Amino acid sequence: MGQALRKRAIAMFVLIGVFLLWLGLLLLAVGAREVASIGRILGLTGALFAAVVALVGALGSKRTTDYQNLGLLVLSAALIVVSVSVA
């Protein structure tokens, strides 16, 4: 049996990416120049990481339903929009 992406693993990795995005936006809100650049890097990395995981989860998982795949694709698109706005 091949390695299938589990829903729990997909959710865990998406949450890690969203946490990095949240931490980056929090650092951006502080306003200091050095901290803001670190926040921008964290936010961009977290958003793109979560978007890629959601996209891979939607396209590569055999255990998700069609509506879950649609939700993951919409989440991926929303995270890409957020990553563009952070950068």
C-alpha positions as CSV (number, residue, x, y, z in Angstrom):
1,M,0.0,0.0,0.0
2,G,1.4,3.4,-1.0
3,Q,1.9,6.3,1.3
4,A,-1.4,8.3,1.2
5,L,-1.7,11.8,2.7
6,R,-3.8,11.6,5.7
7,K,-6.3,14.4,6.6
8,R,-4.7,14.9,10.0
9,A,-1.2,15.4,8.4
10,I,-2.6,17.8,5.9
11,A,-4.4,19.8,8.6
12,M,-1.3,19.8,10.8
13,F,1.0,21.2,8.1
14,V,-1.6,23.8,7.1
15,L,-1.9,24.9,10.7
16,I,1.9,25.2,11.0
17,G,1.9,27.4,7.9
18,V,-1.0,29.5,9.2
19,F,0.8,29.9,12.5
20,L,3.9,31.1,10.7
21,L,1.8,33.6,8.7
22,W,0.1,34.8,11.9
23,L,3.5,35.2,13.6
24,G,4.8,37.1,10.6
25,L,1.8,39.5,10.6
26,L,2.2,40.0,14.3
27,L,5.8,41.0,13.8
28,L,4.8,43.3,10.9
29,A,2.3,45.0,13.2
30,V,5.1,45.9,15.7
31,G,6.5,48.4,13.3
32,A,10.3,48.3,13.9
33,R,12.2,48.0,10.7
34,E,14.3,45.0,11.6
35,V,11.4,43.1,13.1
36,A,9.1,44.0,10.2
37,S,11.5,42.4,7.7
38,I,11.6,39.2,9.7
39,G,7.8,39.3,9.9
40,R,7.5,39.8,6.2
41,I,9.8,36.7,5.6
42,L,7.9,34.6,8.1
43,G,4.5,35.7,6.7
44,L,5.5,35.0,3.2
45,T,7.1,31.6,4.0
46,G,4.1,30.5,6.2
47,A,1.5,31.5,3.6
48,L,3.3,29.8,0.7
49,F,4.0,26.7,2.8
50,A,0.4,26.4,3.8
51,A,-0.8,27.0,0.2
52,V,1.5,24.4,-1.2
53,V,0.5,21.8,1.4
54,A,-3.2,22.6,0.8
55,L,-2.7,22.2,-3.0
56,V,-0.7,19.0,-2.6
57,G,-3.4,17.7,-0.2
58,A,-6.2,18.5,-2.6
59,L,-4.4,17.0,-5.6
60,G,-2.6,14.1,-4.1
61,S,-4.8,12.7,-1.4
62,K,-7.0,9.7,-2.2
63,R,-8.7,9.9,1.2
64,T,-10.4,13.2,0.8
65,T,-13.8,13.8,-0.7
66,D,-14.6,16.1,-3.6
67,Y,-15.8,18.9,-1.2
68,Q,-12.7,18.6,0.9
69,N,-10.6,18.9,-2.2
70,L,-12.6,22.0,-3.3
71,G,-12.1,23.5,0.2
72,L,-8.4,22.8,0.1
73,L,-8.1,24.4,-3.4
74,V,-10.0,27.5,-2.2
75,L,-7.8,27.7,0.9
76,S,-4.7,27.5,-1.2
77,A,-5.9,30.3,-3.5
78,A,-6.8,32.5,-0.4
79,L,-3.4,31.9,1.1
80,I,-1.7,32.8,-2.2
81,V,-3.6,36.1,-2.2
82,V,-2.6,36.7,1.4
83,S,1.1,35.9,0.6
84,V,1.0,38.5,-2.2
85,S,-0.4,41.1,0.1
86,V,2.2,40.4,2.7
87,A,5.1,40.7,0.2
